[in-house]
Amino acid sequence: MNGFIFPYRSKILHKQQINHNVIRFQIQKPYGYTFAPGQAIDLSIDQPGYELDVAPFTITNTNDSPFLELYIKINQNKGSLTNGLASLDSGAILQITEPWSTFEYKGRGVFIAGGTGITPFVPILKSLVNSGTEIKDNKLIYANKTKNDILFKSDLKPLFGENYINILSISKAQNMISGRVDYIFMKEQIKNINQYFYICGPKAFEEDIRNCLIQLGAERSYIQTGYKL
């Protein structure tokens, strides 16, 4: 298995189409399984033909839930792991690893997400709310192609209030910014560089934003990314 060890087999309990290319999965939580907000798992399909197809996905719920929740963006290429996941029905068996850490909330700052890059932030924010932390002291910049790609809007907007910012790259929508998250945009949005920055999205997205923040004067140690940059 290319170095991967799957100590758990987990059954799909429920699946729901969220938008044109994202599916929400609820899968069986193994007995005694625990995880922290923002952690991810490596996953594969327990079927012939997927022996080397492994990919990481963030757990989007919190440890007090009786199942594991995953929001997975589907690649339409036939034979891909996510395309295979989309074809599965409830009851199908997946293989999963122990959870591993991606992001850790260290203090007030700016969350910057692209597409399904929002997923590690959702459980972190849920956990902060449960602990009584005021989320409106933070800011969320959420980049997508169109408004239909936005995930968790009804949950996130009330948490951040005026500090909830949507930016769309290929369409326009009311009360949303049109454009890309580039240096000019970041300079307009970031008034305080002495805070933490949490960035998650495609690797190029993370690299570009990290570089913009460094140009603006942010300390490298205050920037977290999903990829090791």
C-alpha positions, 0 to 999 in steps of 0.5 A: 500500500505504498507505505500506508497502513489502514488500521480501520475499515469504516462503513458509509452511513450516509451520503448527500450531494451538496453542490455540483461537485461536492458530496458530504459523507457520514462514515462509521466512527470506529470504536474508541476513535478520537480526533481533534478539531481540524485533523484529517485522515488518509482514506481509500476504498476497500475494493480491488483496483484502489490499492494505491489510491489514497488521499487525505480528507479533513474531518469536518465534525467534532469528536462528540459526534457518533460518526465521521463527516467528510466533505469531498470534492469529486474529480470527474476523471473516471478511475479517480479515487473521488470519482469512485467514492461518488459511485458508492452507496451506503454500506460500502466499506472504506479504509481509513488511518488514524487522524493526523494534525493539519491546523492548530488554532493559536490565537486571533487572526485571519482564516483564508480558504479556497473552495473545500479548503474551508473544511479544516476550519469548520470543526476548529470554529465549532470547537471555539464556539463551544468553548465560548471564544468570540469568533467575530474577533477573527476574520474569514476570507473565503475564495470560490469560483461561483456562489454555488461553490460556497460551503457552510455559508449559513454556519459561517456568516453569523459567526464572523458577521462583517468579518465574513468575506466572500470573493468569487473569481469567475462570477458576480453576486450581491454582497460578494467581491469579484476577483482573486485573492492577490497582493492588492486584495490582501493589502486592502483586507489585512490591516493588522499583520501582527496576528495569525494567518490560517491558509487552506486551499490548492497548493498554488493558492496557499503559496501565493497567499503566503508570499503576499502576507510575507511581502506585507510584513507578516512573520513566517511563524504566524502563518499556517498552511495545509501544505508544507511550504 
